[in-house]
Amino acid sequence: PVYTIPTAEFYDKIETPLLSFRDRLVCDFNKDLVRKLVVEKPDRTYVCDITNRRDEEGQFLWEISKPVQTTADTNAINQIVWDMSFLKIDSYVTKAPADLKPFGLHDPRIKVSVTYEKAAEESPQEQGKKMKEENAGTAAKPKEPLEKIVETRTLLIGNKVKEGDKVSSYGMFADSDLVFEISWPKINNLDAELVPTRILNFERVDVKALTLNYNERTIS
């Protein structure tokens, strides 16, 4: 027998189970090849670029050009880069929703754009040609460096899934139509202060004197 069913209802029922089989790894790149990080929030935008300078621990230093020009908090930025370079989500919610407003993704509260380099992959034809040359004993030519490709991915963070502090939020990538849930610890890292908050750095045992100046008196 042949049956007829409402098309929209059919796809809704079959698509949800299929989403659960998708790989939860939604972003994957070499964190050592990241060159730029931009974090947009409602009240400010951070624009950060990596430098060739290193700190005492050997980590590359980052500089912020917006909203102020200063050295960035290396640990905070490295944590964001680490999370983004191997980003696994909690679960998928839906694919290509007609309206992003219920998820808060039409006007995301956080946008994180990471720019990185990656080597161009050789085509199957080029790989086959190399194998034939090697099998035929042809003298190997000096390897030419593969062209570097610069890629930028932008993560959008919308509303919380439910009320509360330590709860997941809805997210999606600007170049994708998949809506997913992302855990609160990762959201917390993305929302970190990137401008260093430490203004003094010295050993307490080296202090020789302390003076406090008030309007009407001084304490030493």
N, C-alpha and C positions, 0 to 999 in steps of 0.2 A: 504493500500500500504506500501511497504518497501522501505526506502530511504537509500542511502549511502552518508556519508559526510566525509571530511578529518578529521581523528582522532585528529591530533594536533590542528587544528583550533577549533574543537568542545570543547576540554578541555580548551583551552585558553579563550573561550567565557563564559564557565560556571564557571570556577575557580575564575575569578575576582569578580563576585558578591558574591560568597561564602565567600571570604576573608573578605568582608565588614561586615559579620555577626559574625565574630570571636570576642571573648572577647578581648578588648584592654589592659587588665591587663596581662602583659607578665612575670612578676616576682613578687612573693609574699612570704615573710618570716618574721619571728619575728626579728625585728631590735635589740632587746635586747640580742639576742643569736649570734650576729656576733662576730667572733674571729679574722679575718684577712682580710686585704684589700690590693690589689695590683693594682696599676695604672701604665700602661705602655704607654709612649709617645715616639716620635721619638728621643728626646734628653736625656731622663732620665726615670728611673723606680722607683716608690715609693713602698716600702714594709713596711706595717704598721701592728702592732699587738696591741690589746687592753691589758691594764694592770688592776691590781686590785686597783690601786690608783685612787683617785678622786680629782677634782679641788675644788675651793671654792664654786662653784655652785652645787656640788654634781655629776657632770658628770664624767664618767670613762675616764681616760687619755689614750691616744694612744702614742705609741713609733714608730719612724721610724728607720729601720735598714739599708735601702738603699734609696737614694744615700749617706746619711750621718746618723750618729747615733745621734738622738736628740728627744726631745718631739715633737709630731706632733701638728698641729693646730686642736684642738678638734672640733671646730665649723665647719671647712671645711670638716672634715671626717664625722662628724655626718650628715651633709647635704647630702653627697654622699650616706651614708648608708640609710638615710631616703628615698631618691629618689629610690634607688634600691630595698628597701624592699616592695614598693608598686608602681611598675613602670608601668605607663599607657602611651601608645604610641599615636601619632596623628592618624596614619592610617597604614594599611598593604599595601605593594607594590606588592609583588609577593611571590610565594612559589617555592623553589628549582630551582632557576635560573641556567641555564647552565654555565653562566659566571658571576663572582662576580666583575669583573673589572669595569663595568659601574657604580657600586655603591661604588667603593673604598674599598670594604670589603675583597678583596684578600690580601690587605696590610693595615689594619686599622690604622688610625692615633691615635686612643685611644683604649686601651683594659683595661677594669675594671673587676677584679676578686674579688668576695666577698665570703668568707668562713664562714659558720654559722652552728650551731647545730640545729637539730630538733628531736623530740621524734619519735620513731618508732610507726607506727599506728597498732592497734590491728586488727587481721584478723576477718572476720565475724564469723568464727567458734569459736574463742576465746570469742568474745562478746556474742554469743549464749550460750556458756557453762556457762559464768558468770550469765546470766539471769536465766538459769535453776537452778543453785545453789541458787540464791536469792529467786526464787519462791518456791523452795523445802524447804527453811528455813535452808539450810546447813550453818554451821558456816562460816562466812567470813574469808578467810585467809588474812594475812597481804599482802598488795599490794606490789609487787616487782616493783622497778623502771624500767621503760621501757628503753631499750637500746637506747643510743643517737647515732644519725646518723650525720656524718659530710658531708656537701654538699658544693660544690663550683660551682658557675655559673659565666660565663665570658661573658660580654657584649662587642661587637665589634662596633666601631663607624667609619663610612667611610666618603665619600664625602658629601658636602652640597647638598641639593636638587636643589638649584639654587644659583646664585651669590648674595652676600650681607652679612651683618654682622649678623643680627638677623633673621636667617632663620633655618629651620629644617635640620637635617642630616639623612642619611641612617644608619640603625643599624640592628644588628641581634645578637642572642646568639650563642655561639660556639657549643652548643648542639642542635641547631634547624636549620631548613632550611627556615624559614620565614624571609623575608626582610621587614622592616617597617621604618616609619619615626618617629623620636624622636625630640621633641621641643628644640629650642635653649636655653631656660633657664636651662634645665637639662644638656645639653651639656656644658654650661658655668660652672655649678657646678662640673661636672666631670673633667673639665680642670683646676680646681683651684690649687693654690699653697698650698701644704700641710705642708711645712716647715714654722714654725712661722716667720713672718716678723717683729714682735715687738722685739726690743733688749733692750729697757729700759721701766720701768714702775714705775712711782712715781707721787705724787700729786704736781701740780704746786705751790700750796700755801706753800709747804714745802721747796721750793728751797731757799737757802740762798745766793748763789753766782753762777755766770756763767763766765767761762773763755774760750776764743777762742784763740787758738795758731796758728799763721800763720808762714810762713818761716822767715819773717823779723820783725814781731811784735806780741805782745800779748795784747788782749783786755779783760779787766775784768769788 
